[in-house]
């Protein structure tokens, strides 16, 4: 079988968590319309069964894909932001493949491919498509496979050609696959796969920072020799992937919200800046393109054993998932700066007793067992606390009600949820407080507390 780690990178609100939930079929990561919802790297495990070759489908090896969702790449303004960016770097330390998600509904700002211009801004409403650049010999092939609903009228000019081999195939040139499912109609494909010789990603030389990355020594935010004057956060994102030495897929997300003939200018611009191994448009909400994505991922993963048990779908403990569901309710119920200044810490988690034995026939079913949870919501100012509590506690009750329903669905029990609000001034700039929010550190602390509570042999 095949197995490996797949890092999911992108700007805030690019659809990373939505994609992770769609791929796993579970609510692994919380989702909201507000940016910077994800604060920690979160693993979602997808088990893919082996499939024999059929008349209409290729054979497929069994695989376990460990997707690693990361916080949105953004310019850090606080210690919390810097810690979130560090989560991105740590996700890149152990990965076999990187997925770069770009929201097809918004504008992209990247410096010119040569790196000398003032920069370019392009979105799905661009009126012109840049002419295709000539592919250099040996350039990485790109497979452009839009999801169901896409068709190409012509693909003759979609593949960049070496000037020396216009009438024939260049010796040693990589194959480029253009598989377009039915329904998606590109008026022109001339600029679908441009590759600027000055900007296409190349295999890094030995001794570069990629070697340090593989050794677990990724330069984090603010380190020496780290570029800080990026023209945009998009350029910063591309700066990250230029340092990796594994395949990188470009995923255009939210394509169900964009006129399909407007995707080519975006593809044109992005493929100028990096030689992506695959370019795959997807819609996680409608599940368009996900089967293609999984198949292409399995193709590049190494042969290996499972990293997680077959029935496990995430690495997160339930305590952390409960805290995240409470924070998701805060994101839904509040606005302005309050969601970004809020943190949730589980103070008590009393697991439910085993369910009662089944009752006799024609008797009402036994009530589900009860899980008791107490959590603290931290904010930075008294004004934020007042908003979180609301008049007569109304807002806090709404937050609790919304969270409790989600937690009951997660745990499969009834839940008694107790919430209270604590003001912790400037917690986002406190390294100690921010580190304490990491569930990995919380597990270590809980384990230490349990050891200290054990009676000694002399007692």
C-alpha positions in Angstrom: 0.0 0.0 0.0 0.9 3.7 -0.2 1.0 6.2 2.6 2.3 9.7 3.3 1.7 13.1 4.6 0.1 15.9 2.5 0.4 19.5 3.8 -2.5 21.8 2.9 -1.3 25.4 2.4 -3.1 28.6 1.5 -4.2 32.1 2.4 -6.9 32.6 5.0 -10.3 31.6 3.8 -9.0 29.6 0.8 -11.1 26.6 1.8 -8.4 24.5 3.5 -10.6 23.2 6.4 -13.6 22.8 4.2 -11.5 20.6 1.9 -10.1 18.6 4.8 -13.6 17.9 6.1 -14.9 16.9 2.7 -12.0 14.5 2.1 -12.3 12.8 5.5 -16.1 12.8 5.6 -15.9 14.0 9.2 -15.8 17.4 10.9 -12.1 17.4 11.6 -11.6 21.2 11.5 -14.0 24.0 12.4 -15.1 26.2 9.6 -16.4 29.8 9.4 -16.6 32.7 7.0 -14.1 34.6 9.1 -10.4 34.4 8.2 -7.8 32.9 10.4 -10.2 30.3 11.8 -7.6 27.6 12.0 -4.8 28.2 14.6 -3.1 24.8 14.8 -2.1 22.2 12.3 -4.6 19.4 12.2 -4.3 16.0 10.7 -7.1 14.3 8.9 -6.7 10.7 7.9 -8.2 9.2 4.8 -8.2 5.5 4.2 -8.5 4.5 0.5 -9.4 0.9 -0.4 -7.6 -0.9 -3.2 -9.6 -1.2 -6.4 -9.2 -3.6 -9.3 -9.1 -2.3 -12.8 -12.5 -2.2 -14.5 -13.9 -1.3 -17.9 -14.4 2.3 -16.9 -11.9 2.8 -14.1 -8.2 2.3 -13.6 -6.7 0.1 -10.9 -5.9 1.8 -7.6 -3.6 0.8 -4.7 -4.7 0.9 -1.1 -3.5 4.0 0.6 -3.6 6.0 3.8 -3.4 9.7 3.2 -2.6 11.9 6.2 -3.8 15.5 5.3 -2.3 18.2 7.5 -4.5 21.4 7.6 -2.5 24.5 8.5 -3.4 28.1 9.5 -3.9 30.5 6.7 -0.6 32.1 5.6 -0.8 35.8 6.6 1.5 38.6 7.8 1.9 38.1 11.5 1.0 40.9 13.8 1.1 39.2 17.2 2.8 36.3 18.9 -0.3 34.2 18.2 0.1 35.0 14.5 3.7 34.1 14.6 2.9 30.8 16.3 0.3 30.1 13.6 2.9 30.7 11.0 5.3 28.4 12.8 2.6 25.7 12.5 2.9 26.1 8.7 6.6 25.7 8.8 6.3 22.6 11.0 3.8 21.1 8.7 6.4 21.4 5.9 9.0 19.6 7.9 7.3 16.2 7.3 5.4 15.9 4.1 5.5 13.9 0.9 3.3 16.4 -1.1 2.1 19.9 -0.7 -1.3 21.2 -1.8 -1.5 24.9 -2.5 -5.0 26.2 -2.4 -5.9 29.4 -4.2 -9.4 30.9 -3.9 -10.7 31.3 -7.4 -13.1 34.0 -6.3 -10.6 36.6 -5.2 -7.7 38.5 -6.7 -4.2 37.2 -6.5 -1.2 39.5 -6.1 2.1 38.2 -7.2 5.3 39.9 -8.3 6.2 39.6 -11.9 7.7 36.2 -12.8 11.2 37.7 -13.4 11.0 39.3 -9.9 11.8 42.8 -11.0 8.5 44.5 -11.7 6.3 46.4 -9.4 4.0 43.4 -9.2 0.8 42.3 -10.9 -2.7 41.8 -9.8 -5.0 39.4 -11.4 -8.4 38.0 -10.6 -11.1 36.0 -12.2 -12.5 39.2 -13.8 -9.3 39.8 -15.8 -10.1 40.7 -19.4 -6.9 39.6 -21.0 -4.9 36.3 -20.9 -1.2 36.5 -21.1 0.4 34.7 -24.0 1.8 31.3 -23.3 5.5 31.1 -22.5 7.7 28.5 -24.1 8.5 25.5 -21.9 12.1 24.9 -21.3 13.4 21.4 -22.0 13.0 19.1 -19.0 10.4 21.3 -17.3 8.0 19.5 -15.0 4.9 18.3 -16.7 1.5 19.6 -15.5 -1.7 17.6 -15.6 -4.7 19.9 -15.8 -7.7 17.9 -14.8 -10.8 20.0 -14.1 -13.6 18.2 -12.2 -16.8 16.9 -13.7 -18.5 19.5 -15.8 -15.5 20.7 -17.7 -14.6 20.1 -21.4 -11.9 21.4 -23.6 -12.9 22.4 -27.1 -9.3 22.1 -28.2 -6.1 21.1 -26.5 -3.7 21.4 -29.5 -2.2 24.6 -28.2 -2.5 23.9 -24.5 0.8 22.1 -24.2 3.9 24.5 -24.3 6.3 23.5 -27.0 10.1 23.7 -27.3 10.9 26.0 -30.2 13.2 23.3 -31.5 10.5 20.7 -31.7 7.3 22.4 -32.9 6.8 19.8 -35.5 7.6 16.8 -33.3 8.1 15.8 -29.7 11.2 16.9 -28.0 13.5 14.1 -26.9 13.2 13.5 -23.2 10.4 16.0 -22.8 7.9 15.1 -20.0 4.4 14.1 -20.9 1.7 16.5 -20.1 -1.8 15.2 -19.6 -4.9 17.3 -20.2 -7.9 15.4 -19.0 -11.0 17.5 -18.9 -14.2 16.0 -17.6 -17.3 16.8 -19.4 -19.2 20.0 -19.0 -16.5 22.6 -18.5 -15.9 24.6 -21.6 -12.7 26.6 -22.1 -13.0 29.0 -25.1 -9.3 28.9 -25.5 -6.5 26.8 -24.0 -3.5 28.7 -25.5 -2.4 30.1 -22.1 -3.4 27.2 -19.8 0.1 26.1 -19.1 2.6 28.9 -19.3 6.1 28.3 -17.9 8.5 31.2 -17.5 12.0 30.0 -17.6 13.1 32.6 -15.1 10.5 31.6 -12.5 9.6 27.9 -12.9 10.5 25.9 -9.7 13.6 23.9 -10.1 15.1 21.1 -8.1 17.0 22.7 -5.3 20.7 22.3 -5.1 22.3 20.3 -2.3 23.0 22.4 0.8 20.1 24.8 0.2 17.5 25.5 2.9 15.5 22.5 1.5 18.1 20.2 3.0 17.6 22.0 6.3 13.9 21.7 5.9 14.1 17.9 5.5 16.3 17.8 8.6 13.6 19.6 10.5 15.4 22.9 10.5 13.0 25.1 8.7 13.7 28.8 9.1 10.7 30.1 11.0 9.1 33.6 10.8 11.5 36.4 11.6 14.7 34.3 11.3 17.8 35.7 9.7 18.1 35.8 5.9 14.3 35.4 5.8 12.7 37.8 3.3 10.2 40.1 5.0 9.4 42.7 2.3 7.1 40.5 0.3 4.8 42.4 -2.1 1.8 40.4 -0.9 0.9 37.4 1.2 0.4 35.5 -2.0 4.1 36.1 -2.8 5.0 35.0 0.7 3.1 31.7 0.1 4.9 31.1 -3.1 8.2 31.8 -1.3 7.4 29.0 1.0 6.7 26.4 -1.6 9.8 27.3 -3.6 11.9 25.9 -0.7 10.4 22.4 -0.7 11.7 19.5 -2.7 8.5 17.5 -3.1 5.7 17.6 -5.6 3.4 20.6 -5.3 -0.2 20.6 -6.5 -2.2 23.7 -7.3 -5.8 23.5 -6.3 -8.2 26.2 -7.4 -11.0 26.2 -4.9 -14.6 27.5 -4.8 -14.9 27.0 -8.6 -18.7 26.6 -8.2 -18.8 30.4 -7.5 -16.8 31.5 -10.6 -17.8 31.6 -14.3 -15.8 28.7 -15.7 -14.3 30.7 -18.6 -12.7 33.1 -16.2 -10.3 30.5 -14.6 -7.8 30.5 -17.4 -6.3 34.0 -16.6 -5.7 32.8 -13.0 -4.2 29.5 -14.1 -2.0 31.4 -16.5 -0.6 33.7 -13.9 -0.1 31.1 -11.2 1.7 28.6 -13.4 4.1 31.3 -14.5 5.4 31.6 -10.9 5.8 27.9 -10.1 6.0 24.6 -12.0 3.1 22.8 -10.3 3.0 19.0 -10.7 -0.8 19.2 -11.1 -3.4 21.9 -11.5 -6.8 20.7 -10.3 -9.9 22.9 -9.9 -12.1 21.7 -7.1 -15.2 22.6 -5.2 -15.2 21.0 -1.7 -18.8 22.0 -1.1 -20.0 20.2 -4.2 -17.3 17.5 -4.1 -16.3 18.4 -7.6 -12.7 17.2 -8.4 -12.1 15.4 -5.2 -11.9 11.9 -6.7 -9.4 13.1 -9.2 -7.4 14.8 -6.5 -7.2 11.6 -4.4 -6.2 9.6 -7.3 -3.4 12.0 -8.3 -2.2 12.1 -4.7 -1.9 8.3 -4.4 0.1 8.3 -7.6 2.9 10.4 -6.0 2.8 8.9 -2.5 5.6 6.5 -1.5 5.0 2.9 -0.6 4.7 2.4 3.1 2.7 1.3 6.1 -0.2 3.0 7.9 0.7 5.8 10.3 -2.7 5.6 12.1 -5.1 2.8 12.9 -7.5 2.1 10.1 -10.5 3.5 11.8 -8.9 6.7 13.1 -9.7 9.9 11.2 -7.8 12.6 13.1 -4.9 13.0 15.5 -6.8 15.4 17.7 -8.0 14.4 21.2 -11.6 15.0 22.0 -10.8 17.7 24.5 -9.2 19.9 21.8 -12.0 19.2 19.3 -14.6 20.3 22.0 -12.6 23.5 22.6 -12.6 24.2 18.9 -16.3 23.6 18.6 -16.9 26.2 21.3 -14.6 28.6 19.5 -16.5 28.0 16.3 -19.7 29.0 18.1 -18.0 32.2 19.2 -17.0 32.9 15.6 -20.6 32.4 14.5 -22.2 34.4 17.3 -19.9 37.4 17.6 -18.2 39.9 15.3 -15.6 42.7 15.1 -12.4 41.8 16.9 -14.0 39.5 19.5 -13.5 36.2 17.7 -9.8 36.9 17.1 -9.3 37.9 20.8 -11.0 34.7 22.1 -9.4 31.5 23.2 -11.0 28.5 24.8 -9.5 26.2 27.4 -11.3 23.0 28.7 -11.1 23.1 32.5 -13.1 19.9 33.2 -14.0 17.0 31.0 -15.9 14.2 32.8 -16.5 11.4 30.4 -19.9 9.8 30.3 -20.7 6.6 32.2 -21.2 3.5 30.0 -24.7 3.5 28.5 -27.5 1.6 30.3 -28.3 -1.9 29.1 -31.0 -2.1 26.4 -34.6 -2.1 27.7 -37.2 -4.6 27.0 -39.3 -4.6 23.9 -41.9 -1.8 23.6 -40.2 0.3 26.3 -38.8 3.7 25.6 -35.1 3.7 24.9 -32.7 4.5 27.7 -31.4 8.1 27.9 -28.0 8.7 26.5 -25.2 9.0 29.0 -24.2 12.5 30.1 -20.8 14.1 29.6 -20.0 17.1 31.8 -17.7 19.8 30.4 -16.5 23.1 31.9 -14.6 25.6 29.7 -13.2 29.1 30.1 -13.4 31.6 27.3 -10.5 34.0 27.4 -10.6 37.5 25.9 -8.3 40.6 26.3 -10.6 43.4 27.4 -13.6 44.0 29.6 -15.6 45.3 26.6 -15.0 42.0 24.8 -16.1 40.1 27.9 -19.4 42.2 28.0 -20.0 41.3 24.3 -19.4 37.6 24.9 -21.7 37.5 27.9 -24.4 39.7 26.4 -27.4 41.3 28.2 -28.4 39.0 31.0 -26.1 36.3 29.8 -28.0 35.9 26.5 -25.0 35.9 24.2 -23.1 33.4 26.3 -26.2 31.1 26.3 -26.4 31.3 22.5 -22.7 30.4 22.3 -23.2 27.5 24.6 -26.3 26.2 22.9 -24.7 26.2 19.5 -21.6 24.5 20.8 -23.4 21.9 22.9 -25.3 20.6 19.8 -22.1 20.2 17.9 -20.4 18.5 20.9 -23.2 16.1 21.4 -23.0 15.1 17.7 -19.2 14.6 18.1 -19.4 12.6 21.3 -22.7 10.7 20.8 -23.8 11.6 24.3 -25.8 14.2 26.1 -23.6 17.1 27.2 -23.8 19.5 30.1 -21.7 22.5 29.1 -20.6 25.2 31.6 -19.0 28.3 30.2 -17.5 31.4 31.8 -15.5 34.3 30.5 -12.1 35.5 31.8 -10.2 38.6 30.9 -6.5 38.0 30.2 -5.1 41.3 28.9 -2.8 41.0 25.9 -2.8 37.2 25.9 -2.1 37.1 22.1 1.3 38.6 22.8 2.1 36.2 25.7 4.3 33.4 24.5 3.5 31.3 27.6 -0.2 31.6 27.2 -0.2 31.0 23.4 2.0 27.9 23.9 -0.4 26.6 26.5 -3.3 26.6 24.0 -1.5 24.0 21.8 -3.3 20.7 22.5 0.0 18.8 22.3 1.3 20.9 25.3 -2.0 20.4 27.1 -1.7 16.6 26.8 1.8 16.7 28.2 0.6 18.8 31.1 -2.4 16.5 31.8 -0.1 13.5 31.7 2.2 15.1 34.2 -0.7 15.9 36.5 -2.0 12.3 36.4 1.5 11.0 37.3 1.8 13.4 40.2 -1.7 12.3 41.5 -0.7 8.5 41.5 0.0 7.3 45.0 3.6 6.2 45.7 4.4 2.6 46.7 5.2 3.8 50.2 1.6 5.2 50.7 
